[in-house]
Amino acid sequence: MTSVIRTDQLGMKYGSRWALSECTLDIPAGHVVGLVGPNGAGKTTLLNLAVGQMAPTSGGIEVLGSRPAARPEQLAKVGFVAQETPTYAALTVAEHLTLGARLNPGWDQAVALGRIRQLGLDPAQKAGQLSGGQRAQLALTLGIAKRPELLILDEPVAALDPLARREFLQSLMEAVAEHEFSVLMSSHLVSDLERVCDYLVMLVESRVRVAGEVEELLATHHLLSGARRDAPPAGVRVVSASHTDRQTTLLVRADTPVRDPEWTVSQVSLEDIVLAYMSQPTMEVHA
């Protein structure tokens, strides 16, 4: 299967601190990938490495089969919307589209104009006069109209209110369905990612904690509750555990269904899984 991003023992060091360490990933094409982790986990560093804004300290990274930003043709295949959805306050919406057309050889003006009309943006209005949600949609339009094979988004909805976040994510999914590109999107809002992502990568303490398809992660993780005890049922790996005087609650990973009458088995959400792994010692786990 074609990979959009492949890393091998990738590392990035700032001074004496490793912002990313021993990161090995193989993300298949055709997915909307959620990149999650606490602040300082290395999410933005990984994305900046993927778009060629910096060179790694150690290891290697390939994006769409090539070194990031190695050639103009490779740059044209990757769209990037950085944190805070950057736009130029003094430029109008129309001038942003003109700039996009000049910078991107595969620019699709029809797509750009169609999105601007659909969003109800005034082409003559300056970006500095737009709301946060409108600026985010303009930045997304620039990324989509580039017609990339991979669109990378770094915390694109972090500063938006819930309605603007929903509209942004809906626009993104409509564009993915229409133009069939892959997406890698970082966010600390797991509930938003759960609605749109079908693949998850989790970074904690600069290392990969989990990587895999969301459907597989949800199918292999379970919440168990039962009378207080120290030993889990056979055939499971405990991810997190909590105890009261009378009850034990475990979030476990099991490749086969848990059938133990002494335990009550419940489904878990993606957020349950993310929070459980964040609380555990660093390890690489793949679905």
Buried (B, 14 or more C-beta within 10 A) or exposed (E): EEBBBBBBEBBBBEEEEBBBBBBBBBBBBEBBBBBBBBEBBBBBBBBBBBBBBEEBBBBEBBBBEBEBBEEEEBBBBBBBBBBBBEBEEEBBBBBBBBBBBEEBEEBBEEBBBEBBEEBEBEEEBBBEEBEBBBBBBBBBBBBBBBBBBBBBBBBBBBBBEEEBBBBBBEBBBEBBEEBEBBBBBBBBBBEBBBEBBEBBBBBBBBBBBBBBBBEBBBBBBBBBEBEEEEEBBEEBEBBBBEEEEEEBBBBBBBEEEBEBEEBEBEEBBBBBBBBBBBEBEBEEBEB
